[in-house]
C-alpha cells in the first residue's frame, strides 16, 4: 500500500505537519470540499529530527514495538500524515533511526580520539559517555531481530574496541583481552544494573582500576 502522501496534494498534507490545528470558520479551501480550516500560525511544523527524537524516546521506554506511526503521532500531538511526509514507511523510519544512532556513536569515538589527557582518565571518560546512552541497551535487544541494526552495532563495537586497545597500550597493557573485557563491561552493565547509571559507571571504574593495577 502506498504511503498517504502519494494520494494527497502537498498543500493538504502540509496541514497535517503541525502540532496544533484549530478547526473553525475560515476561508474556503476548494481542495478540502466544504471544510474550513484555520491554522494557528504560532505552531511549529514537525521536522524529521522531531520524529527521530520521539522515536528514540519511544524505543527507550517501550522497545522496538513502540516504533510505529500512530503511537508516535499521538506522542507528538499530530497525525500520521506528518510521519509519512518525512518517511516513506515505517521501515524507512527504522533505517533513519539506525543511521542517526550509528553516526552519533561513531562521532563519540572520533571525538575521544582527538581529545587529550592521561590515558587512564580517557578510559573512564569514554566508559561514562558510552554508559550515558539510555537507548543503546534497547538497540541491542532490537538487533537480535534486525540485521541492519546488528551490523551497525558491530561496526561501532569494532571502533570502540580499537580505541580501548590503543589507550591500554599507552598504559603498557598490550594484551587485547583487557580491551575486550572493558568493552564487554560497557555492553553488559546496562543489562545487569538497568536504570542505575551511577552503579554502572562505578563498576566500570572499578574494572579499570583492576586492569591498571596489572601494569604496576
Steps between C-alpha positions, in 0.01 A plus 500: 500500500637840404568760773237764561692779329475318165127572495477850647602841361798651678290798606270264689766275648698797628204585722553177690857594585404721794480440871166678539217560258203714596196413292264790459358752249752611242539555129373217283761258372361332184728197523352424845144505369282683752749486787624827645832487679678771694864436576660640811801676348693478826524123472824334393507244225662173589832413341648158437727561800192550719374159393840338558521651848153368577603164359803470727286596799239240406770238447650571841170462683310253286746307286489455125127420500434864590658619174181531296345805338175519698636487859781739408248741349297491821816566699576806288142622490473483122374263230658217304501726195800683643683172550448392138599844379852438633531122466387269221385236747577357845803296380646821354450666838675210670791533256525872577511427873781248451697739280459783749613295799791348307625845399480629856678197645778519242531872566556430868797276421642756258469777758676287760783421259561869440486584869790529740581412857645199682399164355347375826276805526397459137407138571266606778359789299431276203330241717279761665398643163407162353303406810313831491304392192161371624400375155788263424381214725167501314683512168696189589180312575346621174813396310420136575224526240636778277803416286569860395510614860718205599746602229501862618566394859778267388675784318474724805634224725799452270588869526451502875719194541775658291487815712510307828792294368690818412450651844606183680814474289587854602477375857729205431228236465531330163281196567189552281288302746504796738338722238243230426418474870442875524280498189304204635439697819368797305259272313393293799479742793175664380346152496625410848414836662231655282393857578787546746766692313694584816549131577592428139765773494641408841527135397678590177743722692573211737576277203731768359679519838545122498639497148734792568633328813642233272723758335668602826 
